[in-house]
Amino acid sequence: MPELPEVETIVRSLQNPKEWLLAEGQSMRERPGVIGRQISSAALHWERTLAVPTPAEFLQHIAGQTIQNVSRRGKFIVLTLDDEVLLFHLRMSGDLRVEGQSAPVQTHDRLILNFHDDLRLVFNDTRKFGRAWLVKDAQTVLSGLGPEPLELTISGAALYKRWHASSRAIKTLLLDQSILAGVGNIYSDEALFLAGIHPLSAGKALSIEDCDRLLSAVRTVLQKGIENNGASIDWVYRGGDFQNHFKVYQRTGEACEVCGSPIQRLVIGQRSSHFCPVCQPNKY
């Protein structure tokens, strides 16, 4: 958390404020975007937020550059500047916000970009796991990522070749960013439920038909997450509504909406997994 839909929502808000929608039933709220804004200066309040370069190099290089574009790759937020690329990974608790420079600096604000007008972009990260990179080529950071799940060029057959070669649980494989980029704990649980596949099913036990069905389910839950501006389940990310559409995630003991059986929870690779034992039989 945040995962692909939450990151995509943040990116869209930074690209075009008119695309930022609040939770269902609330009105559109305009927020300032950052594209076309020139950075006048920066501040680092926790130097380890910066993966590369050194703090001194960062502060020197970033000043004077203009944000040309904002995009997403997997769970990374990518800001294309005049000469370099600034990437953020939010990890467990990171968030980006645009605000006036007169606003008080918050306790967990780690990195601030001041613009030439009266606005600034702030990276806030309570748990200090988030990171930022300022590099010439984004691929030096992103090269290890697998394909985007929403790209139509990826197929169930292609994933079958990767998943079927592994004896690991499919829940673990879904979280492997080198195979498929952007899927995390929430959306893997929801996709496995929609596909009717038990999270402990070994990748090598899945058929091509299973992989086709699972890829379709991944795309469905990610799209629904984006449509609802992601999920708001803790203090980190606010404004989303997808938590009101969960079928299994964090619903341990509640009745399955399909069969009525209690949703169960187990731990796979130190990550919680939620599933319906009837709709997702462990038959593999």
Residue, then its C-alpha position, 0 to 999 in steps of 0.5 A: m500500500p499504495e498499489l497501482p490504482e492508488v499510485e495511478t490516482i496520485v499521478r493523475s492528480l499531479q498531471n491534471p487537477k481536473e481528473w482528481l475525483l473524490a470518493e463516490g457521492q462527493s463533488m469534483r475538487e480542483r487541485p493544482g498540477v505540477i506539469g510545467r512548473q519550474i523548481s526553484s529550490a529543494a529541501l531534504h528533511w531526511e537524507r536517507t529518503l534520497a537513494v541517489p545521488t548525494p544530497a548535495e548533488f541533488l540540491q544542486h541538480i534539481a534547482g531550475q529544472t521544469i517538470q515536463n511530465v508525470s507518469r507511472r511505471g509499476k508502483f513508481i511515480v516518474l517525474t520527467l524533468d528538463d535534464e533528468v528524471l525524478l522517481f518516487h516509490l511510496r513503499m508502505s506509507g509515502d504520499l505526495r501532495v501539492e500545497g502552498q509554500s506558506a503551509p506549515v511543514q508536517t512532522h513526516d515531510r521528508l523531501i520538498l520541491n519549491f516552485h517559482d510560484d507559491l506552490r510546492l510538492v511535498f513527499n511525506d513518509t511516516r515509516k521512512f521506507g519510501r525512496a526517491w531517485l534523481v537519475k539521467d535514465a529512468q531505466t537504471v531504476l526501472s529495468g527490473l520491472g515486469p510488464e504492466p498488467l493493464e497493457l494488452t500486449i501481455s497475455g495469459a500465455a506469456l504469464y503461464k511461461r513464468w508462473h508455470a516454471s515456479s513451484r512458489a505459491i501464486k500469491t507470492l508470484l503475483l507480488d513479484q514485481s519482476i513478473l508483473a509490475g504494480v500488483g500488491n497485497i490488496y489487488s492480488d487477494e481480490a484478483l485471486f478471488l475473482a479468478g477462483i484460485h486459491p492463494l497457495s496454488a503453486g504456479k506450476a500447477l496452473s493451466i494456461e486457462d487458469c492464467d488467462r482467467l487470473l490475468s483477466a481478474v487482475r485487470t478487472v480489479l485494478q481497473k475498478g480500483i482506479e475508477n474508485n481512486g484506489a482504496s483508503i484503509d489507513w492513515v496513508y492514503r485518503g480519497g479512495d472508495f475501493q475499500n467499500h468494494f472488497k470481496v475478501y481483503q481484510r474481511t476475515g470471518e465475514a460471509c462471502e458475498v457469493c457462497g456465504s462461507p466465512i472468509q479466511r486468512l492465512v500468511i504466505g511469505q510473511r504477507s496476509s492473504h484473504f480468501c474464500p475456501v469454497c469459491q477458491p478451493n485448494k485443488y492444485 
